[in-house]
Amino acid sequence: MLWRRLRIALALTGRLTRLKERLAQHQPRIDDDPSLLWAAVAVVLAPDPDAVLLIRRAERTGDPWSGHMALPGGRRESGDLDLLTTAIRETSEEVGFVLLPDDLAGTLDDVVPRTPVLPPIAVRPFVFMPAHRPQFVLNPEVADARWVQLDRLFHPESRRRVGVEVQGSSREVEAYHLEDAIVWGMTERILSSLAALLT
């Protein structure tokens, strides 16, 4: 066990090491609204080059997040001990690798939808730093998974406003622009809170 912890610590870059230290001191804002449904996502970071794991959700009728870029995760199930269990279980189901509690670096602020047309789901983001980049084995809910370099994602020119349609209503939102996709909504807000801790 000691060898494994040492291996993880040595694998991290200076930026991820500093982020891990900041997360250890970070007091996340917790939402305790009892009317909310709960979900959890995994913000999985890997070094050399520093990158975050993003997925593209499969196109599914009736899914308000169909086809969106997202972080692996989903709703808490009755058998989950806590939201950390939810994040680990959902990541295993969606992309085929198991995160370990030892990989947990910290927790970001809870996020809830800002529009009444979306379900009242609160999301708790857990940040993980595994020692390596596992191979993906995608389930049918996930159309694609990729490592996105933090330098590319958080470059000033990558973030700008964009028009989107939500349940038949047009809105202008902040988004991260990738080569072939945009990252917006709750995922954008989670990544922006991560970016704030990195700067």
Secondary structure, DSSP 4 states (H G I P E B T S, - for coil): -HHHHHHHHHHS-HHHHHHHHHHHH--------TT-EEEEEEEEEETTTTEEEEEEEPP-TT-TTTT-EE-SEEEPPTT-SSHHHHHHHHHHHHHS----GGGEEEE---B--SSTTS--EEEEEEEE--SS-PPP---TTEEEEEEEEHHHHTSGGGEEEEEEEETTEEEEEEEEE-SS-EEEHHHHHHHHHHHHHH-
